[in-house]
């Protein structure tokens, strides 16, 4: 084997090792980005008691909602994520990406889904007026955020617009 062949073989080997290291660091960066992006998603507000009489009308059901906010710069794919209450009612996000620095309102009743409003298509109220808890989880079931309320101890004097209070 000549000296030039040996040098060429070493250069090729070095290039292969460098390429492997680059691919490895890119995959670590991509997987590390998921928790960072997910950490920017939270329940920001809850309207648990629709104004007026609870009569199961479309107007009443759609005035009951939960807002989810992404305070990060990048969109987060919420496909398979769930929003649930204490009674086990569960809404699953389907084919939805929450854009960076934006909010989506998830209504209880029927309607046409848009980038800012999603509808659970339910015929009954979900969120209990007096006390309940809204919980957001990833598609793998990991806890993201929750908001709970109990009007018996509400310092807002009966206001039904509950603001998110962060993670456990």
N, C-alpha and C positions, 0 to 999 in steps of 0.2 A: 504494500500500500504506500503510495507516495505521500509526501508532506502536504501537498495541496488537497488531496482527497481527504486526509485526516482533518485539515482545517475546515473544509466544506462540511464534513459530517458533524463537527462540533458546532458550527454555525447553525446548521439545520436543527440540531438537537436543542440549542439555546433558543431558537425561534419557536419551536414546539412548546417548550417549557414556559416561555413568556406568554404565548397565546393561551395556554391552559390556565395560567395565573390570572390573566385578564378576564377570561370567561368565568372563572371561579369568583373573582371579586365582583363582577357584574351581577351574578346570581345572588350573592350575599346582599348586595345593595338593593336589588329588587325585592327580596324577601324582607329586608329590614324596613322598606318603605311602607309595607302594609300596616303594621301597628302605628306608625307615625300618622298616616293618613286617617286610619280608623279613629285615632284618639281625638280628632277634630270634629267628629260627629257626635251630637248630643241631642237630647230632648230639650227644646228651648221653651215651649209653652204648651199648656193644656187647657182647653175649654171643655170641662167635664159636664157642665149643665147648660144646655142650650137656653138662650133667653126665651121667656114666654113659657107656654104650657108644653109639656112633653107629650105629644100626641102621635108620635111615630110617623109624622108627615115627612116628606123629603126635606122640607125647609128645616124642621126641628132636628132631624138626624144629621143633616149636613152642617148644622151650627154647633155640633159636638165634634171636636177635632183635637189632634195632637200635632204639634209642629216639631220637625226634625231639622236641625241646622248643621251645616258643614262650614265651620269657620276656617278650614284650611284652604290653601290655594288651589289644590287639585281636586278633581271630581273623585267620588268614591262610589264604586259599584255596590248597590244595596241588594242585588239579586239574591233571594233566599233569606235575607235578614227578616226578623220578626219583631212585631210590636204587639205586646200582650198586656192583659189586665190580670188582677188577682183571681178572677173566676175562671181563668183558662181560655178566654176568648183570644184568638190569635189572628193577626193579619200578617201575611207574607208578602214582601216586596217582590215583584216580578219584572224583570227586564227594565230596571230603573237605576240610573246613575244620578246621584245628587251632585250637581256641579259645585265647584269650589266657591266659597263665600256666598252660599245661597241657602234657602229654606224651603221645605216642602210641607204642606199642610195635609195631613191624612184625615179625611172626613169619614164619619161612620156610615152615612147613607150612600145613595146612588149618584153617579155623575160620570162625566167624561174625563178620564185621566189626562193631565197636562204635566208640564215640567214643574209647576208650582202647586198643583192640587192633585191628590190621589184619593180614590174612593174605595171603601171596604165593601160596598154593595150589600149592606145589612139592612134588615127590616126592623131591628130593635136596637135600643140604646146599648152601648158597650160600657161606657165609663160611668161608674156610680157617682151620683151627685154629692153624697155626703163623705164618702171615703173610698179610696181605691189607689192603685199604683199602676202607672204605665212603665213598662220595661222594654228596652230595646236590646236585641241580641243579634250577633252576626249569624251567617248561614251555618256556621259550625257550633252555634249555641253559646258562644262566648258573650259574657255580659259587656254591654257598652255603656248604658246609662239607665237611670230610672228616676221617676218623679212620683211622689206620693202626696196625698192630701187627706186631711181629716177636718171637716168643717166644724166639728165640735170644739176644736182647739185652734181654729183659724184666726190668726191675728189680722187678717185682711177684712174682717167684718163681713164675711159671707161672699166675698168676691170669688168667682168661679174660674178666673183666669190664673192658672198656676204656672209659675215660672220654674224652669229647670234649675236644679240645685247641685248638679255635678254627679260624679261617680261615687260609688261606695268605697 
